[in-house]
Amino acid sequence: MRRLFIVFMLATVASPAMADDYKVMFQAATVIAATEPCGFTVNENAMVKYFVKNIEADDINLEGTLNTMVYGAVMSFKKMTSLQRRDHCTKALRVAKAYGLVK
C-alpha cells in the first residue's frame, strides 16, 4: 500500500492530467479489489465506459498500473481488521454506486 501511495504522489507531481488518470485508476482499483470480499459485482461495461470517459486516450500504462493497484488493494484488505473491512466495503460500494459501476 505504501508503494501505491508513492506512485500516486509521484503522479500528482508529474502532471495534472496524469494525476487525474491515477486518481481514477486508484478509485477503480479500490472498487475492483473490494468486489469479492465485500460481496458486490461491478458492471464490466460500465467500468469500460468509466475508463473511456476518465482516462486519457494516450495512457498506455492503464492496464499495468491498474493491475498493480488492484493487487495492492487486495493485499491491504487482507490485513484489515473486521471493522476496517466493514468501513472499506461501505466506502467502496458507495463509490461504485456513485459512478454507476454496480450491477
Backbone as CSV, one residue per row, in Angstrom:
resi,resn,N_x,N_y,N_z,CA_x,CA_y,CA_z,C_x,C_y,C_z
1,MET,0.822,-1.182,0.000,0.000,0.000,0.000,0.874,1.258,0.000
2,ARG,1.961,1.222,0.725,2.868,2.367,0.760,3.398,2.657,-0.636
3,ARG,3.714,1.609,-1.369,4.227,1.761,-2.724,3.181,2.436,-3.621
4,LEU,1.921,2.045,-3.465,0.852,2.648,-4.256,0.716,4.124,-3.930
5,PHE,0.850,4.458,-2.661,0.756,5.855,-2.261,1.880,6.660,-2.895
6,ILE,3.081,6.102,-2.897,4.223,6.794,-3.501,4.001,7.001,-4.988
7,VAL,3.523,5.964,-5.680,3.233,6.079,-7.115,2.190,7.161,-7.337
8,PHE,1.157,7.164,-6.527,0.094,8.157,-6.663,0.643,9.562,-6.441
9,MET,1.468,9.739,-5.432,2.019,11.062,-5.140,2.959,11.523,-6.251
10,LEU,3.779,10.631,-6.787,4.649,11.000,-7.897,3.828,11.397,-9.110
11,ALA,2.765,10.690,-9.345,1.893,11.014,-10.473,1.262,12.382,-10.283
12,THR,0.934,12.712,-9.074,0.327,14.004,-8.784,1.299,15.137,-9.106
13,VAL,2.574,14.928,-8.839,3.585,15.940,-9.116,3.910,15.994,-10.604
14,ALA,3.861,14.851,-11.280,4.287,14.763,-12.671,3.470,15.653,-13.598
15,SER,2.178,15.525,-13.581,1.329,16.373,-14.419,-0.111,16.264,-13.954
16,PRO,-0.873,17.327,-14.118,-2.271,17.289,-13.685,-3.078,16.203,-14.394
17,ALA,-2.893,16.039,-15.707,-3.644,15.013,-16.442,-3.278,13.626,-15.946
18,MET,-1.990,13.414,-15.726,-1.543,12.115,-15.233,-2.083,11.876,-13.826
19,ALA,-2.110,12.910,-13.015,-2.638,12.785,-11.651,-4.106,12.389,-11.687
20,ASP,-4.865,13.000,-12.580,-6.283,12.647,-12.718,-6.435,11.188,-13.128
21,ASP,-5.616,10.726,-14.080,-5.663,9.333,-14.505,-5.381,8.396,-13.337
22,TYR,-4.376,8.727,-12.536,-4.036,7.870,-11.403,-5.124,7.898,-10.337
23,LYS,-5.758,9.023,-10.148,-6.863,9.089,-9.192,-8.003,8.184,-9.656
24,VAL,-8.328,8.259,-10.927,-9.382,7.409,-11.496,-9.001,5.942,-11.342
25,MET,-7.757,5.599,-11.676,-7.317,4.206,-11.563,-7.303,3.743,-10.110
26,PHE,-6.890,4.618,-9.192,-6.858,4.258,-7.777,-8.263,3.968,-7.267
27,GLN,-9.213,4.821,-7.638,-10.596,4.599,-7.215,-11.151,3.315,-7.837
28,ALA,-10.882,3.104,-9.119,-11.353,1.888,-9.787,-10.721,0.648,-9.161
29,ALA,-9.432,0.708,-8.861,-8.748,-0.428,-8.248,-9.337,-0.755,-6.884
30,THR,-9.655,0.265,-6.122,-10.259,0.068,-4.808,-11.603,-0.641,-4.944
31,VAL,-12.396,-0.211,-5.909,-13.707,-0.837,-6.148,-13.532,-2.272,-6.636
32,ILE,-12.664,-2.485,-7.619,-12.452,-3.828,-8.177,-11.969,-4.787,-7.099
33,ALA,-11.001,-4.354,-6.307,-10.446,-5.218,-5.257,-11.475,-5.550,-4.186
34,ALA,-12.435,-4.666,-3.986,-13.436,-4.874,-2.934,-14.596,-5.763,-3.372
35,THR,-14.767,-5.987,-4.651,-15.955,-6.698,-5.109,-16.130,-8.066,-4.464
36,GLU,-15.115,-8.884,-4.505,-15.245,-10.238,-3.954,-15.398,-10.246,-2.435
37,PRO,-14.489,-9.616,-1.678,-14.641,-9.670,-0.221,-15.860,-8.915,0.312
38,CYS,-16.331,-7.930,-0.445,-17.465,-7.127,0.023,-18.791,-7.619,-0.542
39,GLY,-18.756,-8.555,-1.479,-19.974,-9.183,-1.971,-20.798,-8.377,-2.952
40,PHE,-20.163,-7.559,-3.768,-20.916,-6.890,-4.823,-20.227,-7.118,-6.168
41,THR,-20.946,-6.869,-7.240,-20.438,-7.117,-8.584,-20.391,-5.812,-9.365
42,VAL,-19.313,-5.628,-10.084,-19.156,-4.438,-10.918,-19.663,-4.756,-12.321
43,ASN,-20.392,-3.823,-12.898,-20.843,-3.937,-14.280,-19.640,-3.632,-15.168
44,GLU,-19.155,-4.655,-15.888,-17.941,-4.503,-16.679,-18.104,-3.463,-17.787
45,ASN,-19.261,-3.417,-18.419,-19.483,-2.416,-19.468,-19.437,-1.006,-18.892
46,ALA,-20.000,-0.831,-17.716,-19.962,0.475,-17.062,-18.530,0.863,-16.706
47,MET,-17.719,-0.129,-16.297,-16.319,0.139,-15.959,-15.550,0.589,-17.203
48,VAL,-15.792,-0.059,-18.325,-15.131,0.335,-19.576,-15.515,1.769,-19.936
49,LYS,-16.788,2.087,-19.848,-17.254,3.449,-20.143,-16.618,4.456,-19.194
50,TYR,-16.486,4.069,-17.928,-15.854,4.926,-16.923,-14.409,5.235,-17.314
51,PHE,-13.667,4.205,-17.744,-12.281,4.412,-18.163,-12.202,5.269,-19.417
52,VAL,-13.035,4.998,-20.396,-13.020,5.764,-21.643,-13.298,7.237,-21.355
53,LYS,-14.223,7.488,-20.458,-14.600,8.856,-20.120,-13.528,9.575,-19.295
54,ASN,-12.841,8.851,-18.421,-11.982,9.491,-17.421,-10.480,9.311,-17.593
55,ILE,-10.039,8.441,-18.489,-8.614,8.201,-18.684,-8.202,8.752,-20.046
56,GLU,-7.087,9.458,-20.069,-6.576,9.996,-21.327,-6.384,8.862,-22.340
57,ALA,-6.754,9.120,-23.582,-6.686,8.097,-24.634,-5.262,7.627,-24.896
58,ASP,-4.274,8.454,-24.608,-2.887,8.073,-24.880,-2.181,7.465,-23.665
59,ASP,-2.938,7.077,-22.639,-2.351,6.477,-21.441,-2.156,4.982,-21.661
60,ILE,-0.978,4.613,-22.099,-0.652,3.224,-22.420,-0.465,2.392,-21.146
61,ASN,-0.266,3.032,-20.014,0.034,2.328,-18.767,-1.192,1.874,-17.990
62,LEU,-2.377,2.108,-18.518,-3.602,1.810,-17.775,-3.622,0.394,-17.225
63,GLU,-3.444,-0.590,-18.067,-3.593,-1.981,-17.623,-2.581,-2.364,-16.548
64,GLY,-1.320,-2.078,-16.787,-0.289,-2.445,-15.817,-0.444,-1.721,-14.499
65,THR,-0.725,-0.432,-14.581,-0.898,0.361,-13.363,-2.125,-0.089,-12.594
66,LEU,-3.213,-0.305,-13.307,-4.437,-0.747,-12.648,-4.237,-2.108,-11.987
67,ASN,-3.581,-3.034,-12.673,-3.331,-4.355,-12.092,-2.504,-4.250,-10.814
68,THR,-1.486,-3.400,-10.837,-0.649,-3.203,-9.653,-1.460,-2.620,-8.502
69,MET,-2.303,-1.652,-8.826,-3.127,-1.030,-7.791,-4.153,-1.999,-7.214
70,VAL,-4.761,-2.818,-8.066,-5.721,-3.817,-7.581,-5.010,-4.806,-6.665
71,TYR,-3.848,-5.285,-7.080,-3.083,-6.225,-6.263,-2.771,-5.611,-4.894
72,GLY,-2.322,-4.363,-4.888,-2.019,-3.685,-3.628,-3.246,-3.538,-2.743
73,ALA,-4.377,-3.210,-3.359,-5.616,-3.059,-2.591,-6.071,-4.394,-2.003
74,VAL,-5.927,-5.470,-2.766,-6.291,-6.807,-2.274,-5.403,-7.181,-1.090
75,MET,-4.110,-6.944,-1.209,-3.190,-7.285,-0.124,-3.488,-6.431,1.116
76,SER,-3.806,-5.177,0.912,-4.151,-4.292,2.023,-5.416,-4.770,2.730
77,PHE,-6.394,-5.193,1.947,-7.664,-5.658,2.504,-7.444,-6.865,3.416
78,LYS,-6.537,-7.738,3.033,-6.266,-8.945,3.826,-5.714,-8.617,5.210
79,LYS,-5.113,-7.446,5.358,-4.507,-7.065,6.638,-5.432,-6.225,7.508
80,MET,-6.631,-5.942,7.026,-7.559,-5.093,7.772,-8.267,-5.872,8.878
81,THR,-8.645,-5.137,9.919,-9.483,-5.716,10.957,-10.911,-5.815,10.411
82,SER,-11.776,-6.501,11.114,-13.156,-6.632,10.643,-13.850,-5.265,10.573
83,LEU,-13.556,-4.384,11.505,-14.143,-3.040,11.470,-13.616,-2.246,10.273
84,GLN,-12.324,-2.347,10.011,-11.754,-1.680,8.839,-12.362,-2.226,7.545
85,ARG,-12.544,-3.533,7.485,-13.151,-4.145,6.291,-14.559,-3.627,6.065
86,ARG,-15.339,-3.579,7.145,-16.716,-3.105,7.014,-16.744,-1.660,6.519
87,ASP,-15.889,-0.835,7.087,-15.794,0.564,6.673,-15.342,0.665,5.212
88,HIS,-14.339,-0.110,4.864,-13.813,-0.110,3.494,-14.887,-0.561,2.507
89,CYS,-15.597,-1.616,2.838,-16.656,-2.118,1.951,-17.761,-1.084,1.766
90,THR,-18.124,-0.416,2.838,-19.151,0.623,2.751,-18.710,1.732,1.805
91,LYS,-17.479,2.185,1.955,-16.957,3.255,1.097,-16.817,2.800,-0.351
92,ALA,-16.280,1.595,-0.556,-16.087,1.094,-1.917,-17.423,0.947,-2.637
93,LEU,-18.425,0.449,-1.947,-19.743,0.293,-2.559,-20.361,1.652,-2.871
94,ARG,-20.196,2.618,-1.980,-20.721,3.974,-2.238,-20.061,4.604,-3.454
95,VAL,-18.741,4.429,-3.581,-18.024,4.956,-4.750,-18.529,4.267,-6.021
96,ALA,-18.643,2.943,-5.960,-19.120,2.193,-7.130,-20.516,2.648,-7.547
97,LYS,-21.384,2.858,-6.586,-22.729,3.324,-6.893,-22.705,4.751,-7.458
98,ALA,-21.870,5.599,-6.883,-21.776,6.994,-7.331,-21.355,7.088,-8.798
99,TYR,-20.505,6.155,-9.238,-20.035,6.155,-10.619,-20.851,5.223,-11.524
100,GLY,-21.914,4.637,-10.977,-22.760,3.766,-11.782,-22.087,2.464,-12.192
101,LEU,-21.219,1.930,-11.333,-20.441,0.736,-11.672,-21.024,-0.565,-11.124
102,VAL,-22.040,-0.468,-10.278,-22.593,-1.652,-9.627,-23.752,-2.197,-10.423
103,LYS,-23.791,-3.530,-10.526,-24.903,-4.191,-11.223,-26.142,-4.154,-10.350
